[in-house]
Amino acid sequence: MLRLIRFLKARDYLYLITLLVFVVVSVWCTLTLPDYMTKITQLVQTPTETGVDMGEVWKCGGIMLAFALGDLACTFIVGYCTSMVAASLSKNLRKAVYDKVVGFSMEEINSFSTSSLVTRSTNDIVQIVMLVTMGLQMILRAPIVAIWAVFKIIGKGWQWTLITAGAVAVVILTILVVLMLATPKFKLIQKLTDRLNLVTRENLTGVRVVRAYNAEHYQEEKFDDANIAITKNHLFTGRTMSFLMPTMQLTMSMTSLLVYWIGASIINNTADIMDKINVFSNLVTFMAYAMQIIMAFMMVSMIFMLLPRAQVSAGRILEVLDMKTKIVDGDGNVPAHGSGTVEFRNVSFRYPDAQETVLENITFTAKPGETVAFIGSTGSGKSTLINLVPRFFDVSSGEVLVDGADVKHYALDDLRKKIGYVSQKAILFKGTLASNINYGVGNNHNVTDEDIVHALTVAQGRDIIDKNEKGLQTEVAQGGSNFSGGQKQRISIARAICKKPEIFIFDDSFSALDYKTDKVLRSELKKETAGATILIVAQRIGTVKDADKIIVLDEGRMVGMGRHRELLKDCEVYRQIAYSQLSKEELENA
């Protein structure tokens, strides 16, 4: 938990210093009040010949009121400083976690799971902020009050001091027992929250499949299992923590009772009237200070109701922040200018913790102006292979080179600026058509609306803006749910075209298009991307047959490389794929 202090800024430390100063002033105001209570008690019980000196009583009362108002003002200032520190810490933590997660490779993301990362970025940070907001002033105030009050009561009566010490011991023991029982459950609660988020996320993202298979009842049972598990743990921790406050109240009441009982006994056994008055004055003062000590520990107990879960959350956040990212920027020893040549040299790849190799001994070169296509059966490693170019993963052995330099030497930003990537699943972001197509260009103000329209036209998506009154300002819902699969693919392709990269990567990006649109798009794309290197993963022979080079993969190995007609003659795997899709006559006329 203390390691999170490094996320505080210089201004936050100023707030903390201010907070500490005003907490001390507040405690001083609070603990000075009993002194004037004692004085008023003595004035009332020892009147002069003319009666009680009301002027002095009013004076003491005015001073007490001033201290009370001072305490109130200090409390407001402390609350403000606490809020500022908590807000700053939450902002810095969210940014740190987000920046760290954005830099994760797929390996790190998969090691946590998406639902867990969402929980850590939201719920876990909220737990820490709650502790800081509610507990910072109490954590500072409680020990100052307790220590200061102890020095105040020393010498007031050893019997009362012993009772107070016993009460404090009971409070501490209760807190320790509750913590021992509750802390393991708090750790489990955060894991169960991950699970609940996972079930909810799966149900929402897969709602069409759930309904199509009438699986609502099955999903409800999964959700109920996760919900009941987290509810049971919440109930256990809630019931365990519920013992704290009653125990504190009982301890406080018993302490008051014992202090008054012993005080009454001492007064009853004292013969001199002035001694009786002194004992009574000490009793009043002692009770005020004793209650302050116990109240301080009650405040600590309230913190301990939040602390276990916050500690667990802090540990989970630090797991993310301490995770070493395996894919990092290279040394920058790369050509200043390049044309987009991609070369694989004896590349093999195995997924983390997997036993089998996904790709083995892959070697080929894709030059600028060439279209290189990859085809093979499902699971043959096509998508994995092209994901090595933008370094979504790093090779297990061999080299992937761009313009003659190993991709590991590139700064990630520079490498990916060279690439226009269209993923297998078309991804759109909430916003407008323009913001989605211009997404890969970022803040390049040289890109005009005409450039965006041109890119969409090449991608055979001009009808998307023609049919909408708002044109490029047409709203895109989250995930592009207001567009069809084919429309989303064409918008994704337009995004890559608009970027004008040196290397285009299409990961089965034409699968949702009909044959006619596919053919026209590839024809226009070839004109638009002349001089660029194009890598295409596809399942359809019609998509790859015109490529300059076709690489056939089978179980992670290259079993053929050449043009369409060459592979029909020489590669059995390619021939089987081709004949499964087109007739012999269609292939001969292709």
VENDA-V111009 format. One record per backbone hydrogen bond with DSSP energy under -0.5 kcal/mol. CO is the residue of the C=O (numbers start at 1). NH is the residue of the N-H. If there is no record, write none. Layout:
# VENDA-V111009
<<CO & NH> <CO & NH>>
This chain:
# VENDA-V111009
<<1 & 4> <2 & 5> <3 & 6> <4 & 7> <5 & 8> <9 & 13> <10 & 14> <11 & 15> <12 & 16> <13 & 17> <14 & 18> <15 & 19> <16 & 20> <17 & 21> <18 & 22> <19 & 23> <20 & 24> <21 & 25> <22 & 26> <23 & 27> <24 & 28> <25 & 29> <26 & 30> <27 & 31> <28 & 32> <29 & 33> <30 & 34> <32 & 35> <32 & 36> <33 & 36> <33 & 37> <34 & 38> <35 & 39> <36 & 40> <37 & 41> <38 & 42> <39 & 43> <40 & 44> <41 & 45> <42 & 46> <48 & 51> <51 & 48> <52 & 54> <53 & 57> <54 & 58> <55 & 59> <56 & 60> <57 & 61> <58 & 62> <59 & 63> <60 & 64> <61 & 65> <62 & 66> <63 & 67> <64 & 68> <65 & 69> <66 & 70> <67 & 71> <68 & 72> <69 & 73> <70 & 74> <71 & 75> <72 & 76> <73 & 77> <74 & 78> <75 & 79> <76 & 80> <77 & 81> <78 & 82> <79 & 83> <80 & 84> <81 & 85> <82 & 86> <83 & 87> <84 & 88> <85 & 89> <86 & 90> <87 & 91> <88 & 92> <89 & 93> <90 & 94> <91 & 95> <92 & 96> <93 & 97> <94 & 98> <95 & 99> <96 & 100> <97 & 101> <98 & 102> <99 & 103> <101 & 104> <105 & 109> <106 & 110> <107 & 111> <108 & 112> <109 & 112> <109 & 113> <113 & 117> <114 & 118> <115 & 119> <116 & 120> <117 & 121> <118 & 122> <119 & 124> <122 & 126> <123 & 127> <124 & 128> <125 & 129> <126 & 130> <127 & 131> <128 & 132> <129 & 133> <130 & 134> <131 & 135> <132 & 136> <135 & 139> <136 & 140> <137 & 141> <138 & 142> <139 & 143> <140 & 144> <141 & 145> <142 & 146> <143 & 147> <144 & 148> <145 & 149> <146 & 150> <147 & 151> <148 & 152> <149 & 153> <150 & 154> <153 & 156> <157 & 161> <158 & 162> <159 & 163> <160 & 164> <161 & 165> <162 & 166> <163 & 167> <164 & 168> <165 & 169> <166 & 170> <167 & 171> <168 & 172> <169 & 173> <170 & 174> <171 & 175> <172 & 176> <173 & 177> <174 & 178> <175 & 179> <176 & 180> <177 & 181> <178 & 182> <179 & 183> <182 & 186> <183 & 187> <184 & 188> <185 & 189> <186 & 190> <187 & 191> <188 & 192> <189 & 193> <190 & 194> <191 & 195> <192 & 196> <193 & 197> <194 & 198> <195 & 199> <196 & 200> <197 & 201> <198 & 202> <199 & 203> <200 & 204> <201 & 205> <202 & 206> <204 & 207> <206 & 210> <207 & 211> <208 & 212> <209 & 213> <210 & 215> <211 & 214> <215 & 219> <216 & 220> <217 & 221> <218 & 222> <219 & 223> <220 & 224> <221 & 225> <222 & 226> <223 & 227> <224 & 228> <225 & 229> <226 & 230> <227 & 231> <228 & 232> <229 & 233> <230 & 234> <231 & 235> <232 & 236> <233 & 237> <234 & 238> <235 & 239> <236 & 240> <237 & 241> <238 & 242> <240 & 243> <241 & 244> <241 & 245> <242 & 246> <243 & 247> <244 & 248> <245 & 249> <246 & 250> <247 & 251> <248 & 252> <249 & 253> <250 & 254> <251 & 255> <252 & 256> <253 & 257> <254 & 258> <255 & 259> <256 & 260> <257 & 261> <258 & 262> <259 & 263> <260 & 264> <261 & 265> <262 & 266> <263 & 267> <264 & 268> <265 & 269> <267 & 270> <269 & 271> <272 & 276> <273 & 277> <274 & 278> <275 & 279> <276 & 280> <277 & 281> <278 & 282> <279 & 283> <280 & 284> <281 & 285> <282 & 286> <283 & 287> <284 & 288> <285 & 289> <286 & 290> <287 & 291> <288 & 292> <289 & 293> <290 & 294> <291 & 295> <292 & 296> <293 & 297> <294 & 298> <295 & 299> <296 & 300> <297 & 301> <298 & 302> <299 & 303> <300 & 304> <301 & 305> <302 & 305> <302 & 306> <303 & 306> <303 & 307> <304 & 308> <306 & 310> <307 & 311> <308 & 312> <309 & 313> <310 & 314> <311 & 315> <312 & 316> <313 & 317> <314 & 318> <315 & 319> <316 & 320> <317 & 321> <318 & 322> <319 & 323> <320 & 323> <323 & 325> <326 & 328> <332 & 334> <341 & 403> <342 & 366> <343 & 401> <344 & 346> <344 & 364> <345 & 399> <347 & 362> <348 & 396> <348 & 397> <349 & 358> <349 & 359> <351 & 354> <359 & 349> <361 & 363> <362 & 347> <364 & 344> <365 & 367> <366 & 342> <367 & 370> <370 & 372> <370 & 534> <371 & 373> <371 & 548> <371 & 549> <372 & 536> <373 & 551> <374 & 538> <375 & 553> <377 & 380> <380 & 556> <381 & 385> <382 & 386> <383 & 387> <385 & 388> <386 & 389> <386 & 390> <387 & 392> <387 & 393> <392 & 106> <397 & 348> <399 & 345> <399 & 401> <400 & 407> <401 & 343> <402 & 405> <405 & 402> <406 & 409> <407 & 410> <409 & 332> <410 & 330> <411 & 415> <412 & 416> <413 & 417> <414 & 418> <415 & 418> <416 & 419> <418 & 502> <418 & 503> <419 & 421> <420 & 505> <421 & 423> <422 & 507> <424 & 426> <426 & 428> <428 & 479> <431 & 476> <432 & 436> <433 & 437> <434 & 438> <436 & 439> <438 & 441> <438 & 442> <443 & 445> <444 & 447> <446 & 448> <448 & 452> <449 & 453> <450 & 454> <451 & 455> <452 & 456> <453 & 457> <454 & 458> <455 & 459> <456 & 461> <457 & 460> <461 & 464> <461 & 465> <462 & 465> <462 & 466> <463 & 467> <465 & 468> <468 & 471> <470 & 473> <471 & 474> <472 & 434> <474 & 433> <475 & 477> <476 & 431> <477 & 480> <478 & 481> <480 & 483> <484 & 488> <485 & 489> <486 & 490> <487 & 491> <488 & 492> <489 & 493> <490 & 494> <491 & 495> <492 & 496> <493 & 497> <494 & 498> <495 & 499> <496 & 500> <496 & 501> <497 & 500> <502 & 533> <503 & 420> <504 & 535> <505 & 422> <505 & 507> <506 & 508> <506 & 537> <508 & 511> <510 & 513> <514 & 518> <515 & 519> <516 & 520> <517 & 521> <518 & 522> <519 & 523> <520 & 524> <521 & 525> <522 & 526> <523 & 527> <524 & 528> <525 & 529> <527 & 530> <529 & 532> <532 & 369> <533 & 504> <534 & 372> <535 & 506> <536 & 374> <537 & 508> <540 & 543> <540 & 544> <541 & 544> <541 & 545> <544 & 547> <545 & 564> <549 & 373> <550 & 552> <550 & 562> <551 & 375> <551 & 553> <552 & 559> <552 & 560> <553 & 377> <554 & 557> <556 & 360> <557 & 554> <557 & 559> <560 & 552> <562 & 550> <563 & 567> <564 & 568> <565 & 569> <566 & 570> <567 & 571> <570 & 572> <571 & 575> <572 & 576> <573 & 577> <574 & 578> <575 & 579> <576 & 580> <577 & 581> <578 & 581> <578 & 582> <583 & 587> <584 & 588> <585 & 589> <587 & 590>>
